Amino acid sequence: MTTEKLLHGCLGDVCELGIQGAATVSSSAYGGFYFGFCTLISHFLLAGITVAVVYKCLVMKLEHTAGHAFYCTIAFVFFMGEALLVRNSITLESWLGPLNLNRLHAALGLLSLLVGVGGIAIKTLQKLERKREDPNATVRHFRSNHGFYGILGCGLLLGSVLSGLPLYFINGGGSGVLTLKLLHRFFGLAGFLALMVSQMFGYNTGFGRRQWKPHHQKLFKFFTFIATITTVNYEFRTFARDIIGLAGQYLFGNETAAEARVDL
């Protein structure tokens, strides 16, 4: 009887561990499927929004506001969105390797900043030219919701680029490096969110109202909102993990924090 109880208990423990292990694997599989699906949706929507706006701007031969919309959409919607997505792509990392993947991420981020600044400069110069032609004209710089969130996002993007460059020259871990990575992710996430909000306000501008019917504007806003959520959710998870890891270093020491980051 004792042997049967021990055997039964042993088998029970094995079964329990098996169930727990299966639940962990199942949870991980569902998480991977969810984030993979979101990434696929993000690629599709970012490309679709960019193609639709760029096509309209090319039809207008990049005249007036079309030039501003052309470069800013390519930079802030496509380049910056893809910079966030490719950094967390396991498939690309297996193809390119970690170093080349980081280079691709950096190149997309830098292109986003340079092309986006060019797009903002086009609109700024157009407003200055209008003011020179008509001194009595009312010209507002970055005072609309579209302009405010645009320049805010551009500033945060600059912070992301500047905080990301030193990471190529720093080896090892430690709280200093983790803090720098945390700042880099914060600037990148906050900048992308601000720029996508600016993009949504852009559909309400005079340019947006002239080029698209009201129901088309609503569709653009809806798809831009979905693209924003599906693009940032994995990066936001990583950002939260880094905060927990940094807090763990201060509270429990480096080894405990390192173990906590692996578990997360």
C-alpha positions as CSV (number, residue, x, y, z in Angstrom):
1,M,0.0,0.0,0.0
2,T,2.8,2.4,0.9
3,T,4.6,1.6,-2.4
4,E,1.4,2.3,-4.3
5,K,0.9,5.6,-2.5
6,L,4.5,6.6,-3.2
7,L,4.2,5.6,-6.8
8,H,0.9,7.3,-7.1
9,G,2.3,10.5,-5.5
10,C,5.4,10.3,-7.8
11,L,3.2,9.9,-10.9
12,G,1.0,12.7,-9.6
13,D,4.0,15.1,-9.3
14,V,5.2,14.1,-12.8
15,C,1.7,14.8,-14.2
16,E,1.5,18.1,-12.4
17,L,4.9,19.2,-13.7
18,G,3.9,18.1,-17.2
19,I,0.7,20.1,-17.1
20,Q,2.5,23.2,-15.8
21,G,5.2,22.8,-18.5
22,A,2.5,22.3,-21.2
23,A,0.7,25.4,-19.9
24,T,3.9,27.5,-20.1
25,V,4.7,26.3,-23.6
26,S,1.1,27.0,-24.6
27,S,1.2,30.5,-23.1
28,S,4.5,31.2,-24.9
29,A,3.1,29.9,-28.2
30,Y,0.0,32.1,-27.9
31,G,2.1,35.1,-27.0
32,G,4.3,34.5,-30.0
33,F,1.3,34.1,-32.3
34,Y,-0.2,37.3,-30.9
35,F,2.9,39.5,-31.4
36,G,3.6,37.9,-34.8
37,F,0.1,38.7,-35.9
38,C,0.4,42.3,-34.7
39,T,3.7,42.6,-36.5
40,L,2.1,41.4,-39.8
41,I,-0.8,43.8,-39.4
42,S,1.6,46.6,-38.7
43,H,3.7,46.0,-41.8
44,F,0.6,45.9,-43.9
45,L,-1.0,49.1,-42.5
46,L,2.2,51.2,-42.3
47,A,3.0,50.3,-46.0
48,G,-0.7,50.9,-47.0
49,I,-1.0,54.3,-45.4
50,T,2.3,55.4,-46.8
51,V,1.5,54.2,-50.3
52,A,-1.9,55.9,-50.2
53,V,-0.6,59.3,-49.0
54,V,2.5,59.2,-51.2
55,Y,0.5,58.4,-54.3
56,K,-1.8,61.4,-53.7
57,C,1.2,63.6,-53.2
58,L,2.9,62.4,-56.4
59,V,-0.3,63.0,-58.3
60,M,-0.1,66.6,-57.0
61,K,3.6,66.7,-58.2
62,L,4.7,67.5,-54.6
63,E,3.4,71.0,-54.9
64,H,2.6,73.1,-51.8
65,T,1.7,70.9,-48.8
66,A,2.0,67.7,-50.8
67,G,5.8,67.9,-50.5
68,H,5.6,68.2,-46.7
69,A,3.1,65.3,-46.5
70,F,5.2,63.1,-48.8
71,Y,8.4,63.3,-46.9
72,C,6.9,63.3,-43.4
73,T,4.7,60.3,-44.1
74,I,7.6,58.2,-45.5
75,A,9.8,59.3,-42.6
76,F,7.6,59.2,-39.5
77,V,5.0,56.5,-40.5
78,F,7.0,54.1,-42.5
79,F,10.7,54.5,-41.6
80,M,10.1,55.0,-37.9
81,G,7.4,52.3,-37.6
82,E,9.6,49.8,-39.4
83,A,12.6,50.8,-37.2
84,L,10.5,49.7,-34.1
85,L,9.3,46.5,-35.8
86,V,12.6,45.2,-37.2
87,R,14.5,45.5,-33.9
88,N,12.3,42.8,-32.4
89,S,12.1,40.5,-35.4
90,I,13.5,37.0,-34.5
91,T,13.4,36.1,-38.2
92,L,15.4,39.0,-39.4
93,E,17.9,38.4,-36.5
94,S,18.4,34.9,-37.6
95,W,19.0,36.0,-41.2
96,L,21.1,39.1,-40.7
97,G,22.7,38.5,-37.3
98,P,22.4,40.7,-34.2
99,L,24.9,43.3,-35.4
100,N,23.4,43.8,-38.9
101,L,20.0,43.9,-37.4
102,N,21.1,46.7,-35.1
103,R,22.6,48.5,-38.1
104,L,19.3,48.2,-40.0
105,H,17.4,49.5,-37.0
106,A,19.8,52.5,-36.7
107,A,19.7,53.2,-40.4
108,L,15.9,53.3,-40.4
109,G,15.9,55.6,-37.3
110,L,18.4,57.9,-38.8
111,L,16.6,58.0,-42.2
112,S,13.4,58.8,-40.3
113,L,15.0,61.8,-38.6
114,L,16.8,63.2,-41.7
115,V,13.9,62.8,-44.1
116,G,11.3,64.0,-41.5
117,V,13.3,67.1,-40.8
118,G,13.4,67.8,-44.5
119,G,9.7,67.4,-44.7
120,I,9.2,69.8,-41.8
121,A,11.7,72.3,-43.3
122,I,9.7,72.3,-46.6
123,K,6.5,73.4,-44.8
124,T,8.4,76.0,-42.7
125,L,10.0,77.6,-45.7
126,Q,6.6,77.7,-47.5
127,K,5.1,79.6,-44.6
128,L,8.1,82.0,-44.4
129,E,7.7,82.6,-48.2
130,R,4.0,83.3,-47.8
131,K,4.8,85.8,-45.0
132,R,7.3,87.6,-47.2
133,E,4.8,87.8,-50.0
134,D,2.0,89.1,-47.8
135,P,3.3,90.7,-44.5
136,N,-0.4,90.9,-43.3
137,A,-0.9,87.1,-43.7
138,T,-1.5,85.1,-40.5
139,V,1.1,82.4,-40.4
140,R,1.3,80.0,-37.4
141,H,4.3,77.8,-36.7
142,F,3.7,74.6,-34.7
143,R,0.6,76.0,-32.9
144,S,-2.0,73.6,-34.4
145,N,-2.4,70.1,-32.9
146,H,-0.8,68.6,-36.0
147,G,2.2,70.9,-35.8
148,F,2.7,70.7,-32.0
149,Y,2.7,66.9,-31.9
150,G,4.8,66.8,-35.1
151,I,7.6,69.0,-33.7
152,L,7.4,67.3,-30.3
153,G,7.7,63.8,-31.9
154,C,10.6,65.1,-34.0
155,G,12.4,66.3,-30.9
156,L,11.8,62.9,-29.2
157,L,13.1,61.1,-32.3
158,L,16.3,63.2,-32.1
159,G,16.7,62.1,-28.5
160,S,16.2,58.5,-29.5
161,V,18.9,58.8,-32.2
162,L,21.4,60.5,-29.9
163,S,20.8,58.1,-27.0
164,G,21.1,55.1,-29.4
165,L,24.5,56.0,-30.9
166,P,26.5,55.5,-27.7
167,L,25.1,51.9,-27.4
168,Y,27.3,50.9,-30.3
169,F,30.5,51.8,-28.4
170,I,29.6,50.5,-25.0
171,N,30.2,46.9,-24.0
172,G,28.9,45.0,-21.0
173,G,25.9,45.5,-18.8
174,G,25.3,47.4,-15.6
175,S,22.8,49.9,-14.5
176,G,24.4,52.7,-16.6
177,V,23.9,50.8,-19.9
178,L,20.4,49.6,-18.9
179,T,19.5,53.2,-18.1
180,L,20.7,54.4,-21.5
181,K,18.7,51.6,-23.2
182,L,15.7,52.6,-21.2
183,L,16.1,56.3,-22.3
184,H,16.5,55.2,-25.9
185,R,13.4,53.1,-25.8
186,F,11.4,55.8,-24.1
187,F,12.4,58.5,-26.7
188,G,11.6,56.0,-29.5
189,L,8.2,55.0,-28.2
190,A,7.1,58.5,-27.1
191,G,8.4,60.0,-30.4
192,F,6.5,57.4,-32.5
193,L,3.3,57.9,-30.6
194,A,3.5,61.7,-30.9
195,L,4.2,61.6,-34.6
196,M,1.3,59.2,-35.3
197,V,-1.0,61.5,-33.3
198,S,0.3,64.3,-35.5
199,Q,-0.4,62.2,-38.6
200,M,-4.0,61.6,-37.4
201,F,-4.5,65.4,-36.8
202,G,-3.0,65.9,-40.3
203,Y,-6.0,64.3,-41.9
204,N,-8.1,67.2,-40.4
205,T,-5.9,69.9,-41.9
206,G,-6.9,71.9,-45.0
207,F,-4.7,69.6,-47.1
208,G,-6.5,66.5,-45.8
209,R,-10.0,67.9,-46.2
210,R,-9.2,69.0,-49.8
211,Q,-7.8,65.6,-50.8
212,W,-10.1,63.1,-49.1
213,K,-13.7,62.8,-48.4
214,P,-14.9,62.7,-44.7
215,H,-15.4,59.0,-44.7
216,H,-11.9,58.5,-46.2
217,Q,-10.4,60.7,-43.5
218,K,-12.1,58.5,-40.8
219,L,-10.7,55.4,-42.4
220,F,-7.2,56.9,-42.5
221,K,-7.5,57.8,-38.8
222,F,-8.8,54.3,-37.9
223,F,-6.1,52.5,-39.8
224,T,-3.4,54.9,-38.4
225,F,-4.6,54.2,-34.8
226,I,-4.6,50.4,-35.3
227,A,-1.1,50.6,-36.9
228,T,0.1,52.6,-33.9
229,I,-1.2,50.1,-31.3
230,T,0.1,47.0,-33.2
231,T,3.5,48.6,-33.8
232,V,4.2,49.7,-30.2
233,N,2.8,46.9,-28.1
234,Y,5.8,44.6,-28.2
235,E,8.3,47.5,-27.8
236,F,6.2,48.7,-24.9
237,R,6.4,45.3,-23.3
238,T,10.2,45.4,-23.6
239,F,10.3,48.9,-22.2
240,A,8.3,47.7,-19.1
241,R,10.7,44.7,-18.8
242,D,13.7,47.1,-18.8
243,I,12.1,49.2,-16.1
244,I,11.6,46.1,-13.9
245,G,15.2,45.0,-14.6
246,L,16.6,48.4,-13.7
247,A,14.5,48.5,-10.5
248,G,15.8,45.0,-9.7
249,Q,19.4,46.1,-10.0
250,Y,18.9,48.9,-7.5
251,L,16.9,46.8,-5.1
252,F,18.3,43.3,-5.3
253,G,21.7,43.5,-7.1
254,N,22.9,42.7,-10.6
255,E,22.5,38.9,-10.6
256,T,18.9,38.9,-9.4
257,A,18.0,41.6,-11.9
258,A,19.7,39.7,-14.7
259,E,17.7,36.5,-13.8
260,A,14.5,38.6,-13.7
261,R,15.1,39.9,-17.2
262,V,15.6,36.5,-18.6
263,D,12.5,35.2,-17.0
264,L,10.5,38.1,-18.4
